[in-house]
């Protein structure tokens, strides 16, 4: 095996920004923010979406827009009519 070709594994805590839950693991990712957890130094990486906050795993439904784009447009601008173009007289 070749030496020094493998990436360095670091202890990392992925932290959900919404709920604050942390997932302790190892990764090649690094961060400038570190914290000591259980006596071991971990890089803290903030993540926007994890299994703790994802709607599929939490069972929370998101609002889904069922009204079509054309219907929305007609609702907003349906009463507005274009001005008729003046006809040319020959």
Secondary structure as UniProt FT lines:
FT   STRAND          10..16
FT   TURN            17..19
FT   STRAND          22..27
FT   STRAND          34..37
FT   TURN            38..39
FT   STRAND          40..47
FT   TURN            51..53
FT   HELIX           55..58
FT   HELIX           69..77
FT   TURN            78..79
//
